[in-house]
Amino acid sequence: MMTDEQAVARNFDEWGALVSTSFVPLNAEPVRSGAFSGRIVGQRLGDLVMTRIAASPHAVLRSSESISSDATPHYKLSFQRTGYGLLMQDGREVVIGPGQFAIYDTSRPYILAFDKTFATDVLMFPRGRLGLDERQVSQMTATLLGEQRGLSSAVAQFVTNCGQMLPELNQSTGHSLASNVIDLLRTVLSQEMYSSDSTAHMKSADKRKASTILRYIHDNLAEQQLTPKFIADAHFMSLRSLHHLFEKTGNTVAATIRTLRLERCRNDLTDPGKRETPVASIGARWGIVDPAHFSRIFRQAYGVSPTVYRKQH
C-alpha cells in the first residue's frame, strides 16, 4: 500500500486484488451473492501499516501457498469497530465483536470471515517488533486479548483515535502512534502470557517476578548500564537467581536485552522523523555505544547493516 492511500472496491474482484496489495498475499472469497463494496484507508509508516477497513460480508484466507511467496513474518492486530469477525488460526477460533481485538501471525495460515457488513482497524508490523517470545505469542493468536484485566478498553480507545486521525497523520506522527499501539499490545500480551498455560510450569511468584523484570528491561533499554547484574541488584536478587528465572522462560537475560535494543534501533531506523539522526547515535540511544559492535550485531540479526536497512525502508 502506498502512503496515504484511500481505495474503494466496486466489486469483489477489485476487493480481492486490493486486500492482497494492502497487506500480504491473501485469497478473498464472497460469503453471499449480490452487490459488494469495500473501502480501505491506510498508511505505510516505515515497516508498519495502519489501515481502516469497511466492507460487505466476505472472508479472507491466508494459505500455505500464499505464505511461501511472502517470506517476511508479520503480526496483524485487528480491532473490531462494527460487526463481527470470526478469526481462525493455530487450531483456535474466536469471534471478535465491537470493541474487541485479537492478534494473528502472517507466517501461518489463517481465516478471517465476516457474515455482515463490518468496520475494523488493522495494524500490521514485523513480528520481531513485539520483542516477546514468539512461541508464547503463538499461543495467544485467535484469542480475545485484554478481556480479563480490563486492558482492552484502553487499547480500544487508543486504536480508535489513531484510526480516526489516519487520513491526516503525517509520516513521523503516524509512525510514533503506531509504535505506541505496539507498546500497548506488548503490555497486554505480557500480562496474558504470565497468566496462561504457556507458563504453567512456573510458580505464580516466578511468573509475577518475570513479568515485572521484563517490564523493567523494556523501560530501561536506553540505560547503558542495563546488564544482568544491574537488573538483579535493582530487584534485590542474586545474579544466579535472575539467570535461573529466565531459564524458565526459555530466554537468557543478555539475549533478551540485545533483542529488545535491536528492535528499538530498527524502529528508529524506519522512523521518518529520525531520518537525519546518525546511525551511530541511534545505537547509542538504546545503549549500544560502540558503532562497530552495533553494526555487527544488527547485521547478524537482520542480514544487513543499519545503514543499508535504513535505505531499504
Salt bridges, closest charged atoms under 4 A:
GLU14 OE2 - ARG10 NH2 2.84
ASP47 OD1 - ARG129 NH1 3.30
ASP70 OD2 - ARG62 NH2 3.09
ASP90 OD2 - ARG92 NH2 3.80
ASP90 OD1 - ARG108 NE 2.75
ASP105 OD2 - ARG108 NH1 3.03
ASP105 OD2 - ARG127 NH1 3.14
ASP121 OD1 - ARG52 NE 2.82
ASP121 OD1 - ARG81 NE 3.16
ASP133 OD2 - ARG135 NH2 2.78
GLU134 OE1 - ARG127 NH2 3.31
ASP183 OD1 - ARG186 NH1 2.68
ASP206 OD2 - LYS248 NZ 2.68
ASP219 OD1 - ARG215 NH2 3.26
ASP233 OD2 - LYS229 NZ 2.76
GLU247 OE1 - HIS244 ND1 3.74
GLU263 OE1 - ARG266 NH2 3.16
ASP268 OD1 - LYS274 NZ 4.00
ASP268 OD2 - ARG285 NH1 2.53
ASP271 OD2 - HIS175 ND1 3.83
ASP271 OD2 - LYS274 NZ 2.95
